[in-house]
Amino acid sequence: MMAVAKDQGCTVLLSRAQIEALLPPWLRARLATLRQDCGGELYLSGGSLRDLLLGRIPHDIDLTVARHAAGSARKLAEDIGGTFICLDAEEDVARVVCSGLIIDIAAFREGAGTITEDLQLRDFTINALAVPLDSLLTGEWSSEETIPCLDPAGGLADISARLIRQTHTRAFCSDPLRMLRAFRLAATLDCTLDASTSEAIQLNHKLITRSAAERVTAELNAIMLSPRAHSAMKAMWGNGLLFEVIPELAAAAGLEQPKSHHLDVLGHSLEALHQVELLIARPESGFPACSPAMRVYLADADNILVLKWAALLHDLGKPVTWAQDSGRDGRITFHQHERAGVELVKVLAERLRWSTRQRERVSLLISQHMRPFHLLNVARQGELSLKACIRLIQALGDELIGLLVLAQADARAGKGEQRPEAMENEVAGLGQRLEQVHRERVLPVQSSPPLLGGRDLIEELGLQPGPLFKTILAQVELERMEGIIKSRDEALQLARTITMAAQGKGAGD
């Protein structure tokens, strides 16, 4: 075991077995050459070491070298048949991807001359850790032997206390994105920000606007994918960062709601996000008859991301649609707030460089998030029609489960005195009814050949392709799902009726 200077803060020894398990044999076989090419120093560092110390499985390998990181990474990629990616030519940082493994190689940063100086320039203390790999490169070694961990900033103590603490006072000024990264690390690692770091973010939060939108979005999405997105967003609200990255939410703070709610619009939105997270963890708590399909949906990362964004933003349109009845009751309304919300999401999605798919999915859930409650209002007055259920299923498609989870979270987040009793049970019952209709009515029709096609409309009715085709075929499918029509002849008769009605309307016009 190599000697370590006292100022390097060596307080923890990792076993060689731990390090060996992280580094695949084909990489270990090339470490000596890599060290030689990079100035004679080679360290395992940063996030991979942090995760290892936290008992987590690192998703990639972070290596720090004295110099020539990019050139050596390119040579390594060529040697192993991997892919070389230059991450930052100026800072001499590169990536090698091979066999599904990501290896990031970085030279000492910002002019640092030693590994200690490099670590002291990093963002957070829990990332300012390194293990020298020198002793792994010569001869045989025993898995019981240990390797020193370099810790000049006190990161090991912060890992033990599960604290996110900035390494130096310039951390956020030199790279404002680190403020978001602090909350991402807190959310993904189940840590908290130390008081001084939180105060520094509050002081510097406006600097986040200097960060590229793509980098901001990557951090926000990582926060959303964690099981503690609600806590992170609430903390970001507390120190001013939330409204800098999502300014559309600012108008929701303090905005009064009807007496069916106990929180203002922003508080309700954050609580809806919280309830979504609880439902993802235990879907049976909101849907006792939780189906396998719902569990599969809630296990998919893409679905989780869309659902959480929809929860946070579902009432984005309320500030611009807020109105209060001038009558004696003074009732507050938000007519068509879901439509207004979709328009605001378009602006947000463009600014944050969302993918078209993400924007469309989030917008669909927001545009439809009131429909389950409209159906429940109908159900309280009498029987909910089969047609209404089918139309909702058709409108949502693969997003139906997401809409039901969002509705349940929305219901749970509203605890006002005028809230309908047993709302959660009603939403669960609606979900069960929709699942039954989908299984018994929708799927059998969708999985069988259609009764009519475009060729039938041309040959049997003499129609020319146009918008009427879609109307006819959609109505045929709907009535088939309802059980009103069952044969091709019945479908043709329905098509004739729709055609005559359309032609009559055209003549009247």
Secondary structure, 3 states (H helix, E strand, C coil): CCCCCHHHCCCEEEEHHHHHHHCCHHHHCCHHHHHHHCCCCEEEEHHHHHHHHCCCCCCEEEEEECCCHHHHHHHHHHHHCCEEEEEECCCCEEEEEECCEEEEEEECCCCCCCHHHHHHCCCEHHHCCEEECHHHCCCCCCCCCEEEEECCCCHHHHHHHCEECECCCCHHHHCCHHHHHHHHHHHHHCCEECHHHHHHHHHHHHHHHHCCHHHHHHHHHHHHHCCCHHHHHHHHHHCCHHHHHCHHHHHHCCCCCCCCCCCCHHHHHHHHHHHHHHHHHCHHHCCCCCCHHHHHHHCCHHHHHHHHHHHHHCCCCHHHHCEECCCCCCCEECCCHHHHHHHHHHHHHHHCCCCHHHHHHHHHHHHHCCHHHHHHHHHHHCCCCHHHHHHHHHHHHHHHHHHHHHHHHHHHCCCCCCCCCCHHHHHHHHHHHHHHHHHHHHHHHHCCCCCCCHHHHHHHHCCCCCHHHHHHHHHHHHHHHHCCCCCHHHHHHHHHHHHHHHHHHHHHC
